[in-house]
Amino acid sequence: MKTIGIVGLGVMGASFAMRCKQLGYIVYGIDIDHETIEYALDHDMIDEGDTKGDGSLWKCDMVLLALYPKQLKSWIEQNQKELKPGTLLLEISGVKSNISKELQNILRPDLELLSIHPMCGRESRGIRFADPKIFENANFIIIPLENNSTKAVVAISAFAKELGCKNIGVLSVEEHDRMIGFLSQLTHVIAVSLMNTHENAHLVEYTGDSFRDLTRIAKINEDMWSELFVLNKEILLDEIDQFMASIQNFRTLLQNEDIDGMKKEFIQSTDRRKKFDQ
Amino acid sequence: MKTIGIVGLGVMGASFAMRCKQLGYIVYGIDIDHETIEYALDHDMIDEGDTKGDGSLWKCDMVLLALYPKQLKSWIEQNQKELKPGTLLLEISGVKSNISKELQNILRPDLELLSIHPMCGRESRGIRFADPKIFENANFIIIPLENNSTKAVVAISAFAKELGCKNIGVLSVEEHDRMIGFLSQLTHVIAVSLMNTHENAHLVEYTGDSFRDLTRIAKINEDMWSELFVLNKEILLDEIDQFMASIQNFRTLLQNEDIDGMKKEFIQSTDRRKKFDQ
């Protein structure tokens, strides 16, 4: 029977807790908010919980840090003394540049920290939106650094399968953050910018699927995403610039009424998009 | 028992034909392609059909022109002599500037032409994708000009209800094309430009809902959309410029690591988007 500590019972941490309980893990929950702990205990999401962790961390084989990226360093500095040697720490932040390596530098040498990215976030935040089913068929990416052990990578790959994830991939920090910069962060910048282009409440009654699809992710957790954008700033600026060059190119074709040029763009986008059909 | 002629049995025309048959109309189908007529007859989409229309147009109370915008003028010039006085013509092109008024100028004075926009297009083209259910709960917009009769507007409003449409609105040409420029055309420009930002086939396995949602409409009929974009060029260029200013504004906030500024954008987009939830 494995014992897992989950630090931060927001929507992701609490979803992990519920799923691990289903799988038979002993789950310790740690959250600075007393009411969150009460809620987790009342809903049988965790076996034990407290606001500090000094009573339970030493019992854990594995500790999942489901915190905002900027909280990770101070949490490790203050709490790693409680962990038993060999404990595997996991962090799940949405980008890894400016995070993983800095954390390795302050980590006790007898502990291991592995970066993962379960790609199954939710628009809403907080324990009330937790759901053990979010892992089902999700993508799960492991982003190891040089000092990570093969043993840890193999164990977490098995853990991801246990959770129910489908595609389990291994990427470098650079590959991961470039992929996230395009597929996730750029799409959120576009959705937010489209929603903010101009006032539009009077258009609600005419709206069809196109506009709804393109702006669904304009509902966004402002605290987390502003932090993640800054952490991945250079890549995201570059992706924004490439997108703006693409739309500027299309604008020029339209300005010149270049029908053939526009058709080429449409044919290319149609061909490329077909590859993404599930 | 009403008699309707449908000119052009593409995905829209044939969907109208099927729905009108369900409602008990006598439906004459006209298409330049002989095989399309055969297909429509074989599948009981129309009562009679031919490639010219000189045998059936005189019998119609109403004629729906489901043609590409640029085909409308020459069709009217060549065929209106066949129509009986008082026939109501409908045209369904996706934008109305540079279309409706020009057509009125060549129309026989004893005929009436009313512009409508049933907002229920399909990604795929051709009679094989026709579906009588596309009108169910769709938005239906009537775009009358000054010389249109109240009688025709009322009759077509009732027709739209019969089809199964939910929101039946009346807009001016300018209001309609501005709305379409933002909600439909700009969103397609964005989806196509995002898909064409750079090569991305290697990212398929990591793709989640965000990217799929934003690029679904990047699969696009290149012939029709390039035509519609040029017809609404001035408005669409203006909407693209406003969107690019919005994304440039966000880029500057990110460049400056202006967390508070980004949060304001996120909060505004979240608030605005909530109004669009169904």
Chai-1 contact restraints between the chains, C-beta under 6 A:
chainA,res_idxA,chainB,res_idxB,connection_type,confidence,min_distance_angstrom,max_distance_angstrom,comment,restraint_id
A,M119,B,G208,contact,1.0,0.0,6.0,A-B,restraint_1
A,N139,B,Y206,contact,1.0,0.0,6.0,A-B,restraint_2
A,N167,B,E205,contact,1.0,0.0,6.0,A-B,restraint_3
A,M179,B,L203,contact,1.0,0.0,6.0,A-B,restraint_4
A,M179,B,Y206,contact,1.0,0.0,6.0,A-B,restraint_5
A,L183,B,L203,contact,1.0,0.0,6.0,A-B,restraint_6
A,L183,B,T207,contact,1.0,0.0,6.0,A-B,restraint_7
A,L183,B,F211,contact,1.0,0.0,6.0,A-B,restraint_8
A,S184,B,S210,contact,1.0,0.0,6.0,A-B,restraint_9
A,T187,B,S210,contact,1.0,0.0,6.0,A-B,restraint_10
A,T187,B,F211,contact,1.0,0.0,6.0,A-B,restraint_11
A,T187,B,L214,contact,1.0,0.0,6.0,A-B,restraint_12
A,V189,B,F250,contact,1.0,0.0,6.0,A-B,restraint_13
A,V192,B,E265,contact,1.0,0.0,6.0,A-B,restraint_14
A,V192,B,S269,contact,1.0,0.0,6.0,A-B,restraint_15
A,S193,B,S246,contact,1.0,0.0,6.0,A-B,restraint_16
A,S193,B,I247,contact,1.0,0.0,6.0,A-B,restraint_17
A,S193,B,F250,contact,1.0,0.0,6.0,A-B,restraint_18
A,M195,B,S269,contact,1.0,0.0,6.0,A-B,restraint_19
A,M195,B,R272,contact,1.0,0.0,6.0,A-B,restraint_20
A,M195,B,R273,contact,1.0,0.0,6.0,A-B,restraint_21
A,N196,B,S246,contact,1.0,0.0,6.0,A-B,restraint_22
A,N196,B,E265,contact,1.0,0.0,6.0,A-B,restraint_23
A,N196,B,Q268,contact,1.0,0.0,6.0,A-B,restraint_24
A,N196,B,S269,contact,1.0,0.0,6.0,A-B,restraint_25
A,T197,B,Q242,contact,1.0,0.0,6.0,A-B,restraint_26
A,T197,B,F243,contact,1.0,0.0,6.0,A-B,restraint_27
A,T197,B,S246,contact,1.0,0.0,6.0,A-B,restraint_28
A,H198,B,Q242,contact,1.0,0.0,6.0,A-B,restraint_29
A,A201,B,K275,contact,1.0,0.0,6.0,A-B,restraint_30
A,L203,B,M179,contact,1.0,0.0,6.0,A-B,restraint_31
A,L203,B,L183,contact,1.0,0.0,6.0,A-B,restraint_32
A,V204,B,K275,contact,1.0,0.0,6.0,A-B,restraint_33
A,V204,B,F276,contact,1.0,0.0,6.0,A-B,restraint_34
A,E205,B,N167,contact,1.0,0.0,6.0,A-B,restraint_35
A,Y206,B,N139,contact,1.0,0.0,6.0,A-B,restraint_36
A,Y206,B,M179,contact,1.0,0.0,6.0,A-B,restraint_37
A,T207,B,L183,contact,1.0,0.0,6.0,A-B,restraint_38
A,T207,B,F276,contact,1.0,0.0,6.0,A-B,restraint_39
A,G208,B,M119,contact,1.0,0.0,6.0,A-B,restraint_40
A,S210,B,S184,contact,1.0,0.0,6.0,A-B,restraint_41
A,S210,B,T187,contact,1.0,0.0,6.0,A-B,restraint_42
A,S210,B,I217,contact,1.0,0.0,6.0,A-B,restraint_43
A,F211,B,L183,contact,1.0,0.0,6.0,A-B,restraint_44
A,F211,B,T187,contact,1.0,0.0,6.0,A-B,restraint_45
A,D213,B,D213,contact,1.0,0.0,6.0,A-B,restraint_46
A,D213,B,R216,contact,1.0,0.0,6.0,A-B,restraint_47
A,L214,B,T187,contact,1.0,0.0,6.0,A-B,restraint_48
A,L214,B,L214,contact,1.0,0.0,6.0,A-B,restraint_49
A,T215,B,R273,contact,1.0,0.0,6.0,A-B,restraint_50
A,R216,B,D213,contact,1.0,0.0,6.0,A-B,restraint_51
A,I217,B,S210,contact,1.0,0.0,6.0,A-B,restraint_52
A,A218,B,S269,contact,1.0,0.0,6.0,A-B,restraint_53
A,A218,B,R273,contact,1.0,0.0,6.0,A-B,restraint_54
A,K219,B,T270,contact,1.0,0.0,6.0,A-B,restraint_55
A,K219,B,R273,contact,1.0,0.0,6.0,A-B,restraint_56
A,I220,B,F266,contact,1.0,0.0,6.0,A-B,restraint_57
A,I220,B,T270,contact,1.0,0.0,6.0,A-B,restraint_58
A,E222,B,K263,contact,1.0,0.0,6.0,A-B,restraint_59
A,E222,B,F266,contact,1.0,0.0,6.0,A-B,restraint_60
A,E222,B,I267,contact,1.0,0.0,6.0,A-B,restraint_61
A,S226,B,I259,contact,1.0,0.0,6.0,A-B,restraint_62
A,S226,B,M262,contact,1.0,0.0,6.0,A-B,restraint_63
A,S226,B,K263,contact,1.0,0.0,6.0,A-B,restraint_64
A,F229,B,L254,contact,1.0,0.0,6.0,A-B,restraint_65
A,V230,B,E257,contact,1.0,0.0,6.0,A-B,restraint_66
A,I240,B,R251,contact,1.0,0.0,6.0,A-B,restraint_67
A,Q242,B,T197,contact,1.0,0.0,6.0,A-B,restraint_68
A,Q242,B,H198,contact,1.0,0.0,6.0,A-B,restraint_69
A,F243,B,T197,contact,1.0,0.0,6.0,A-B,restraint_70
A,S246,B,S193,contact,1.0,0.0,6.0,A-B,restraint_71
A,S246,B,N196,contact,1.0,0.0,6.0,A-B,restraint_72
A,S246,B,T197,contact,1.0,0.0,6.0,A-B,restraint_73
A,I247,B,S193,contact,1.0,0.0,6.0,A-B,restraint_74
A,F250,B,V189,contact,1.0,0.0,6.0,A-B,restraint_75
A,F250,B,S193,contact,1.0,0.0,6.0,A-B,restraint_76
A,R251,B,I240,contact,1.0,0.0,6.0,A-B,restraint_77
A,L254,B,F229,contact,1.0,0.0,6.0,A-B,restraint_78
A,E257,B,V230,contact,1.0,0.0,6.0,A-B,restraint_79
A,I259,B,S226,contact,1.0,0.0,6.0,A-B,restraint_80
A,M262,B,S226,contact,1.0,0.0,6.0,A-B,restraint_81
A,K263,B,E222,contact,1.0,0.0,6.0,A-B,restraint_82
A,K263,B,S226,contact,1.0,0.0,6.0,A-B,restraint_83
A,E265,B,V192,contact,1.0,0.0,6.0,A-B,restraint_84
A,E265,B,N196,contact,1.0,0.0,6.0,A-B,restraint_85
A,F266,B,I220,contact,1.0,0.0,6.0,A-B,restraint_86
A,F266,B,E222,contact,1.0,0.0,6.0,A-B,restraint_87
A,I267,B,E222,contact,1.0,0.0,6.0,A-B,restraint_88
A,Q268,B,N196,contact,1.0,0.0,6.0,A-B,restraint_89
A,S269,B,V192,contact,1.0,0.0,6.0,A-B,restraint_90
A,S269,B,M195,contact,1.0,0.0,6.0,A-B,restraint_91
A,S269,B,N196,contact,1.0,0.0,6.0,A-B,restraint_92
A,S269,B,A218,contact,1.0,0.0,6.0,A-B,restraint_93
A,T270,B,K219,contact,1.0,0.0,6.0,A-B,restraint_94
A,T270,B,I220,contact,1.0,0.0,6.0,A-B,restraint_95
A,R272,B,M195,contact,1.0,0.0,6.0,A-B,restraint_96
A,R273,B,M195,contact,1.0,0.0,6.0,A-B,restraint_97
A,R273,B,T215,contact,1.0,0.0,6.0,A-B,restraint_98
A,R273,B,A218,contact,1.0,0.0,6.0,A-B,restraint_99
A,R273,B,K219,contact,1.0,0.0,6.0,A-B,restraint_100
A,K275,B,A201,contact,1.0,0.0,6.0,A-B,restraint_101
A,K275,B,V204,contact,1.0,0.0,6.0,A-B,restraint_102
A,F276,B,V204,contact,1.0,0.0,6.0,A-B,restraint_103
A,F276,B,T207,contact,1.0,0.0,6.0,A-B,restraint_104
